[in-house]
Amino acid sequence: MSRKRAIASLISLVITTSACGGLTGSGAATSTVAATSAPAATATPAARSAQLSELQNIVEARELASAEWQAAAEGQQVAAGGGVKTGEAARAKVSLSDGTIIRLAPATEFELTELSPQPTDPVTQLKLTAGKMWVIVTKALGGGAFDIETPSGVATVRGSLMSTEFYPADGRMIVTCLDGQCRLQSATSGKFVDLSGGQQSGIPAYGRDPGAIITINVNQVSDWAREVPEAAGLVATITPGPPPTETPAPVP
């Protein structure tokens, strides 16, 4: 009888141990499932920003349109309402956090009038007072927009490379579309022309409509090649048109 009792006790111990182990395993599995199914924290996307870099010679910036111009610094942030101005032999690069790049020619001044914070359907608007800038929009705008406004007209890039220059003395405006889709619209009549890659157009003076669409001339292509290293691959594929014909001065 003692032998039978010993065997029975051993069997009972094995069953008890297995049951405890099963419960422990089940509890661990339940805990793992609960941890796996817990919702992950959603990170809030950072607001868009603009930063200055590659400053050459005299470059100035200001926080607001009413503020005084101050010497710009490498890495300085440019907020909506602020602006940047380059000297006669100066250049600068403005990088947006969404990947967009703006390069400024000498003797250029602009104000960043709007920089929407959201990365989805971003809206960027600049007011070009004088000079020339090149824009490289590297991300899809979706329902957003990128506009460069002057007193003569508005240049819009839908993606992806556009230059805009403005001469305040007579209101002349020139827009080139190196790649993608661009638009030039009169500030007076609202009439516009749509440009594709390799095309350009312009507004000859204040209060005028955009002129005919032509092939980007050799002078504009040379500017892209010299001033915008990010566009080197595209520039090599462009067959430029002839240089612009100088308009003779009127005889008194």
BALOBA-1460 file (C-alpha; in Angstrom, 3 decimals):
// residues 252
<rec num="1" residu="m" x="0.000" y="0.000" z="0.000"/>
<rec num="2" residu="s" x="2.848" y="2.418" z="0.806"/>
<rec num="3" residu="r" x="4.229" y="1.882" z="-2.726"/>
<rec num="4" residu="k" x="0.812" y="2.661" z="-4.277"/>
<rec num="5" residu="r" x="0.479" y="5.792" z="-2.133"/>
<rec num="6" residu="a" x="3.919" y="6.962" z="-3.226"/>
<rec num="7" residu="i" x="3.071" y="6.524" z="-6.907"/>
<rec num="8" residu="a" x="-0.260" y="8.316" z="-6.455"/>
<rec num="9" residu="s" x="1.453" y="11.230" z="-4.690"/>
<rec num="10" residu="l" x="4.030" y="11.480" z="-7.492"/>
<rec num="11" residu="i" x="1.302" y="11.565" z="-10.173"/>
<rec num="12" residu="s" x="-0.587" y="14.221" z="-8.228"/>
<rec num="13" residu="l" x="2.557" y="16.354" z="-7.943"/>
<rec num="14" residu="v" x="3.228" y="16.146" z="-11.705"/>
<rec num="15" residu="i" x="-0.357" y="17.156" z="-12.526"/>
<rec num="16" residu="t" x="-0.227" y="20.090" z="-10.113"/>
<rec num="17" residu="t" x="3.113" y="21.326" z="-11.497"/>
<rec num="18" residu="s" x="1.866" y="21.137" z="-15.100"/>
<rec num="19" residu="a" x="-1.276" y="23.020" z="-14.208"/>
<rec num="20" residu="c" x="0.701" y="25.792" z="-12.560"/>
<rec num="21" residu="g" x="3.082" y="25.982" z="-15.515"/>
<rec num="22" residu="g" x="0.156" y="26.166" z="-17.925"/>
<rec num="23" residu="l" x="-1.405" y="28.991" z="-15.994"/>
<rec num="24" residu="t" x="1.877" y="30.859" z="-15.866"/>
<rec num="25" residu="g" x="2.379" y="30.439" z="-19.616"/>
<rec num="26" residu="s" x="-1.176" y="31.526" z="-20.285"/>
<rec num="27" residu="g" x="-0.722" y="34.582" z="-18.117"/>
<rec num="28" residu="a" x="2.496" y="35.521" z="-19.918"/>
<rec num="29" residu="a" x="0.821" y="35.050" z="-23.290"/>
<rec num="30" residu="t" x="-2.115" y="37.204" z="-22.189"/>
<rec num="31" residu="s" x="0.273" y="39.896" z="-21.034"/>
<rec num="32" residu="t" x="2.169" y="39.785" z="-24.362"/>
<rec num="33" residu="v" x="-1.036" y="40.049" z="-26.389"/>
<rec num="34" residu="a" x="-2.171" y="42.976" z="-24.287"/>
<rec num="35" residu="a" x="1.150" y="44.750" z="-24.819"/>
<rec num="36" residu="t" x="1.096" y="44.049" z="-28.559"/>
<rec num="37" residu="s" x="-2.453" y="45.272" z="-29.024"/>
<rec num="38" residu="a" x="-1.906" y="48.499" z="-27.099"/>
<rec num="39" residu="p" x="-2.234" y="51.511" z="-29.467"/>
<rec num="40" residu="a" x="1.081" y="53.142" z="-30.414"/>
<rec num="41" residu="a" x="1.517" y="56.833" z="-29.672"/>
<rec num="42" residu="t" x="1.071" y="59.010" z="-32.773"/>
<rec num="43" residu="a" x="3.924" y="61.475" z="-33.261"/>
<rec num="44" residu="t" x="2.896" y="65.039" z="-34.110"/>
<rec num="45" residu="p" x="4.619" y="66.120" z="-37.361"/>
<rec num="46" residu="a" x="6.992" y="69.044" z="-36.915"/>
<rec num="47" residu="a" x="5.881" y="72.409" z="-38.281"/>
<rec num="48" residu="r" x="7.509" y="73.496" z="-41.546"/>
<rec num="49" residu="s" x="10.435" y="75.885" z="-41.295"/>
<rec num="50" residu="a" x="12.885" y="77.811" z="-43.507"/>
<rec num="51" residu="q" x="16.629" y="78.074" z="-42.895"/>
<rec num="52" residu="l" x="19.412" y="80.154" z="-44.448"/>
<rec num="53" residu="s" x="22.699" y="78.629" z="-45.604"/>
<rec num="54" residu="e" x="25.554" y="78.995" z="-48.123"/>
<rec num="55" residu="l" x="25.747" y="82.729" z="-47.515"/>
<rec num="56" residu="q" x="28.176" y="84.541" z="-49.825"/>
<rec num="57" residu="n" x="29.265" y="88.136" z="-49.212"/>
<rec num="58" residu="i" x="26.669" y="90.557" z="-47.829"/>
<rec num="59" residu="v" x="23.358" y="88.848" z="-47.013"/>
<rec num="60" residu="e" x="20.802" y="90.484" z="-44.706"/>
<rec num="61" residu="a" x="17.610" y="89.260" z="-43.072"/>
<rec num="62" residu="r" x="14.815" y="90.627" z="-40.919"/>
<rec num="63" residu="e" x="12.099" y="89.069" z="-38.772"/>
<rec num="64" residu="l" x="9.256" y="91.327" z="-39.944"/>
<rec num="65" residu="a" x="8.647" y="93.607" z="-42.904"/>
<rec num="66" residu="s" x="8.699" y="96.574" z="-40.515"/>
<rec num="67" residu="a" x="11.973" y="95.541" z="-38.839"/>
<rec num="68" residu="e" x="15.473" y="96.758" z="-39.665"/>
<rec num="69" residu="w" x="17.746" y="94.684" z="-41.893"/>
<rec num="70" residu="q" x="20.472" y="92.821" z="-39.992"/>
<rec num="71" residu="a" x="23.438" y="90.758" z="-41.142"/>
<rec num="72" residu="a" x="22.210" y="87.199" z="-41.745"/>
<rec num="73" residu="a" x="23.836" y="84.195" z="-40.084"/>
<rec num="74" residu="e" x="24.439" y="80.664" z="-41.309"/>
<rec num="75" residu="g" x="21.572" y="78.463" z="-40.129"/>
<rec num="76" residu="q" x="19.286" y="81.403" z="-39.305"/>
<rec num="77" residu="q" x="15.555" y="80.656" z="-39.396"/>
<rec num="78" residu="v" x="13.244" y="82.713" z="-41.612"/>
<rec num="79" residu="a" x="9.654" y="82.903" z="-40.391"/>
<rec num="80" residu="a" x="6.516" y="84.121" z="-42.133"/>
<rec num="81" residu="g" x="6.633" y="87.896" z="-42.284"/>
<rec num="82" residu="g" x="10.416" y="87.913" z="-42.445"/>
<rec num="83" residu="g" x="12.633" y="88.515" z="-45.441"/>
<rec num="84" residu="v" x="16.072" y="88.113" z="-46.975"/>
<rec num="85" residu="k" x="18.162" y="90.500" z="-49.087"/>
<rec num="86" residu="t" x="21.405" y="89.811" z="-50.989"/>
<rec num="87" residu="g" x="24.022" y="92.406" z="-51.933"/>
<rec num="88" residu="e" x="25.414" y="93.125" z="-55.381"/>
<rec num="89" residu="a" x="27.826" y="90.173" z="-55.333"/>
<rec num="90" residu="a" x="25.999" y="88.017" z="-52.777"/>
<rec num="91" residu="r" x="24.110" y="84.746" z="-52.924"/>
<rec num="92" residu="a" x="22.146" y="82.644" z="-50.463"/>
<rec num="93" residu="k" x="20.206" y="79.415" z="-50.145"/>
<rec num="94" residu="v" x="16.922" y="78.990" z="-48.278"/>
<rec num="95" residu="s" x="16.003" y="75.401" z="-47.397"/>
<rec num="96" residu="l" x="12.487" y="74.469" z="-46.323"/>
<rec num="97" residu="s" x="12.047" y="71.524" z="-43.982"/>
<rec num="98" residu="d" x="9.894" y="69.724" z="-46.588"/>
<rec num="99" residu="g" x="12.867" y="69.532" z="-48.987"/>
<rec num="100" residu="t" x="12.112" y="72.595" z="-51.101"/>
<rec num="101" residu="i" x="15.128" y="74.758" z="-52.009"/>
<rec num="102" residu="i" x="15.211" y="78.460" z="-52.915"/>
<rec num="103" residu="r" x="18.410" y="79.999" z="-54.305"/>
<rec num="104" residu="l" x="18.874" y="83.766" z="-54.458"/>
<rec num="105" residu="a" x="20.851" y="85.683" z="-57.077"/>
<rec num="106" residu="p" x="22.779" y="88.878" z="-56.272"/>
<rec num="107" residu="a" x="20.734" y="92.050" z="-55.648"/>
<rec num="108" residu="t" x="17.613" y="90.078" z="-54.700"/>
<rec num="109" residu="e" x="15.070" y="90.898" z="-52.008"/>
<rec num="110" residu="f" x="12.012" y="88.923" z="-50.937"/>
<rec num="111" residu="e" x="9.522" y="88.590" z="-48.100"/>
<rec num="112" residu="l" x="8.187" y="85.228" z="-46.926"/>
<rec num="113" residu="t" x="4.525" y="86.162" z="-46.677"/>
<rec num="114" residu="e" x="3.159" y="82.699" z="-45.845"/>
<rec num="115" residu="l" x="4.637" y="79.390" z="-44.706"/>
<rec num="116" residu="s" x="1.836" y="77.069" z="-43.618"/>
<rec num="117" residu="p" x="2.888" y="74.854" z="-40.690"/>
<rec num="118" residu="q" x="1.347" y="71.594" z="-41.912"/>
<rec num="119" residu="p" x="3.443" y="69.312" z="-44.180"/>
<rec num="120" residu="t" x="0.303" y="68.061" z="-45.950"/>
<rec num="121" residu="d" x="-0.885" y="70.314" z="-48.810"/>
<rec num="122" residu="p" x="1.677" y="72.981" z="-47.856"/>
<rec num="123" residu="v" x="1.204" y="76.617" z="-48.878"/>
<rec num="124" residu="t" x="4.248" y="78.825" z="-49.445"/>
<rec num="125" residu="q" x="4.011" y="82.403" z="-50.688"/>
<rec num="126" residu="l" x="6.823" y="84.864" z="-51.338"/>
<rec num="127" residu="k" x="6.821" y="88.499" z="-52.394"/>
<rec num="128" residu="l" x="9.750" y="89.235" z="-54.728"/>
<rec num="129" residu="t" x="10.651" y="92.915" z="-54.513"/>
<rec num="130" residu="a" x="13.639" y="92.777" z="-56.862"/>
<rec num="131" residu="g" x="16.143" y="90.350" z="-58.333"/>
<rec num="132" residu="k" x="15.980" y="86.679" z="-59.214"/>
<rec num="133" residu="m" x="15.324" y="83.389" z="-57.460"/>
<rec num="134" residu="w" x="15.281" y="79.726" z="-58.410"/>
<rec num="135" residu="v" x="12.865" y="77.302" z="-56.758"/>
<rec num="136" residu="i" x="13.240" y="73.521" z="-56.548"/>
<rec num="137" residu="v" x="10.080" y="71.912" z="-55.185"/>
<rec num="138" residu="t" x="11.132" y="68.335" z="-54.465"/>
<rec num="139" residu="k" x="7.881" y="67.037" z="-52.963"/>
<rec num="140" residu="a" x="4.359" y="66.753" z="-54.354"/>
<rec num="141" residu="l" x="2.304" y="69.757" z="-53.314"/>
<rec num="142" residu="g" x="-0.994" y="67.888" z="-53.326"/>
<rec num="143" residu="g" x="-3.623" y="70.524" z="-52.703"/>
<rec num="144" residu="g" x="-0.976" y="73.063" z="-51.677"/>
<rec num="145" residu="a" x="0.687" y="75.862" z="-53.629"/>
<rec num="146" residu="f" x="3.997" y="77.668" z="-54.094"/>
<rec num="147" residu="d" x="3.584" y="81.247" z="-55.352"/>
<rec num="148" residu="i" x="6.017" y="84.087" z="-56.040"/>
<rec num="149" residu="e" x="4.238" y="87.437" z="-56.192"/>
<rec num="150" residu="t" x="5.497" y="90.666" z="-57.760"/>
<rec num="151" residu="p" x="3.669" y="93.942" z="-58.530"/>
<rec num="152" residu="s" x="3.421" y="92.776" z="-62.170"/>
<rec num="153" residu="g" x="2.225" y="89.205" z="-61.710"/>
<rec num="154" residu="v" x="2.306" y="85.907" z="-59.865"/>
<rec num="155" residu="a" x="4.476" y="82.904" z="-60.737"/>
<rec num="156" residu="t" x="3.270" y="79.518" z="-59.518"/>
<rec num="157" residu="v" x="5.161" y="76.240" z="-59.555"/>
<rec num="158" residu="r" x="3.238" y="72.975" z="-59.299"/>
<rec num="159" residu="g" x="6.438" y="70.950" z="-59.437"/>
<rec num="160" residu="s" x="9.175" y="71.125" z="-59.737"/>
<rec num="161" residu="l" x="11.793" y="73.724" z="-60.942"/>
<rec num="162" residu="m" x="11.065" y="77.378" z="-61.719"/>
<rec num="163" residu="s" x="12.946" y="80.673" z="-61.803"/>
<rec num="164" residu="t" x="11.437" y="84.133" z="-61.397"/>
<rec num="165" residu="e" x="13.054" y="87.509" z="-61.864"/>
<rec num="166" residu="f" x="11.627" y="90.984" z="-61.432"/>
<rec num="167" residu="y" x="12.879" y="94.452" z="-62.388"/>
<rec num="168" residu="p" x="11.153" y="97.130" z="-60.288"/>
<rec num="169" residu="a" x="12.311" y="99.992" z="-62.532"/>
<rec num="170" residu="d" x="9.898" y="99.029" z="-65.333"/>
<rec num="171" residu="g" x="7.908" y="96.080" z="-63.949"/>
<rec num="172" residu="r" x="9.493" y="93.509" z="-66.250"/>
<rec num="173" residu="m" x="9.084" y="89.911" z="-65.059"/>
<rec num="174" residu="i" x="10.595" y="86.713" z="-66.514"/>
<rec num="175" residu="v" x="9.637" y="83.165" z="-65.530"/>
<rec num="176" residu="t" x="11.307" y="79.951" z="-66.692"/>
<rec num="177" residu="c" x="10.001" y="76.441" z="-66.085"/>
<rec num="178" residu="l" x="12.932" y="74.042" z="-66.219"/>
<rec num="179" residu="d" x="10.832" y="71.026" z="-65.278"/>
<rec num="180" residu="g" x="7.243" y="70.224" z="-64.338"/>
<rec num="181" residu="q" x="4.336" y="72.648" z="-64.566"/>
<rec num="182" residu="c" x="4.408" y="76.397" z="-63.894"/>
<rec num="183" residu="r" x="2.050" y="79.350" z="-64.392"/>
<rec num="184" residu="l" x="2.550" y="83.071" z="-64.940"/>
<rec num="185" residu="q" x="-0.471" y="85.282" z="-64.243"/>
<rec num="186" residu="s" x="-0.936" y="89.030" z="-64.700"/>
<rec num="187" residu="a" x="-1.574" y="90.982" z="-61.510"/>
<rec num="188" residu="t" x="-3.796" y="93.401" z="-63.438"/>
<rec num="189" residu="s" x="-6.034" y="91.365" z="-65.750"/>
<rec num="190" residu="g" x="-5.686" y="87.882" z="-64.265"/>
<rec num="191" residu="k" x="-4.765" y="86.442" z="-67.664"/>
<rec num="192" residu="f" x="-2.219" y="83.630" z="-67.469"/>
<rec num="193" residu="v" x="-0.061" y="81.225" z="-69.436"/>
<rec num="194" residu="d" x="0.832" y="77.680" z="-68.381"/>
<rec num="195" residu="l" x="4.409" y="76.558" z="-68.911"/>
<rec num="196" residu="s" x="5.925" y="73.090" z="-69.171"/>
<rec num="197" residu="g" x="9.508" y="71.951" z="-68.766"/>
<rec num="198" residu="g" x="11.914" y="73.839" z="-71.045"/>
<rec num="199" residu="q" x="9.640" y="76.871" z="-71.556"/>
<rec num="200" residu="q" x="9.599" y="80.497" z="-70.466"/>
<rec num="201" residu="s" x="7.404" y="83.574" z="-70.655"/>
<rec num="202" residu="g" x="7.384" y="87.074" z="-69.261"/>
<rec num="203" residu="i" x="5.443" y="90.222" z="-68.512"/>
<rec num="204" residu="p" x="7.050" y="93.193" z="-70.311"/>
<rec num="205" residu="a" x="5.943" y="95.987" z="-67.963"/>
<rec num="206" residu="y" x="3.547" y="97.021" z="-65.195"/>
<rec num="207" residu="g" x="-0.099" y="96.466" z="-66.094"/>
<rec num="208" residu="r" x="0.659" y="94.125" z="-68.993"/>
<rec num="209" residu="d" x="-0.314" y="90.504" z="-69.712"/>
<rec num="210" residu="p" x="2.090" y="87.583" z="-70.098"/>
<rec num="211" residu="g" x="3.770" y="87.323" z="-73.483"/>
<rec num="212" residu="a" x="4.174" y="84.345" z="-75.781"/>
<rec num="213" residu="i" x="5.566" y="81.043" z="-74.540"/>
<rec num="214" residu="i" x="9.045" y="80.365" z="-75.922"/>
<rec num="215" residu="t" x="11.883" y="77.902" z="-75.403"/>
<rec num="216" residu="i" x="14.139" y="78.787" z="-72.476"/>
<rec num="217" residu="n" x="16.851" y="80.961" z="-73.974"/>
<rec num="218" residu="v" x="20.547" y="80.281" z="-73.669"/>
<rec num="219" residu="n" x="21.079" y="83.019" z="-71.063"/>
<rec num="220" residu="q" x="18.504" y="81.472" z="-68.732"/>
<rec num="221" residu="v" x="19.935" y="77.982" z="-69.170"/>
<rec num="222" residu="s" x="23.401" y="79.328" z="-68.344"/>
<rec num="223" residu="d" x="22.026" y="80.874" z="-65.136"/>
<rec num="224" residu="w" x="20.480" y="77.541" z="-64.108"/>
<rec num="225" residu="a" x="23.744" y="75.732" z="-64.786"/>
<rec num="226" residu="r" x="25.860" y="78.246" z="-62.872"/>
<rec num="227" residu="e" x="23.615" y="79.034" z="-59.909"/>
<rec num="228" residu="v" x="21.651" y="75.834" z="-59.185"/>
<rec num="229" residu="p" x="23.811" y="72.723" z="-58.720"/>
<rec num="230" residu="e" x="20.731" y="70.657" z="-57.849"/>
<rec num="231" residu="a" x="19.491" y="71.132" z="-61.435"/>
<rec num="232" residu="a" x="22.653" y="70.006" z="-63.221"/>
<rec num="233" residu="g" x="21.137" y="66.768" z="-64.515"/>
<rec num="234" residu="l" x="18.091" y="68.501" z="-65.987"/>
<rec num="235" residu="v" x="20.050" y="71.399" z="-67.471"/>
<rec num="236" residu="a" x="22.102" y="68.931" z="-69.498"/>
<rec num="237" residu="t" x="18.918" y="67.715" z="-71.226"/>
<rec num="238" residu="i" x="17.704" y="71.185" z="-72.309"/>
<rec num="239" residu="t" x="18.312" y="72.485" z="-75.805"/>
<rec num="240" residu="p" x="18.168" y="76.265" z="-75.281"/>
<rec num="241" residu="g" x="16.691" y="78.838" z="-77.592"/>
<rec num="242" residu="p" x="18.594" y="81.895" z="-78.909"/>
<rec num="243" residu="p" x="19.462" y="84.783" z="-76.600"/>
<rec num="244" residu="p" x="16.779" y="87.439" z="-76.158"/>
<rec num="245" residu="t" x="16.571" y="90.215" z="-78.708"/>
<rec num="246" residu="e" x="17.351" y="93.593" z="-77.201"/>
<rec num="247" residu="t" x="14.568" y="96.110" z="-77.642"/>
<rec num="248" residu="p" x="15.979" y="99.327" z="-79.142"/>
<rec num="249" residu="a" x="15.522" y="102.492" z="-77.121"/>
<rec num="250" residu="p" x="12.906" y="104.898" z="-78.539"/>
<rec num="251" residu="v" x="14.247" y="107.802" z="-80.574"/>
<rec num="252" residu="p" x="13.351" y="111.165" z="-79.005"/>
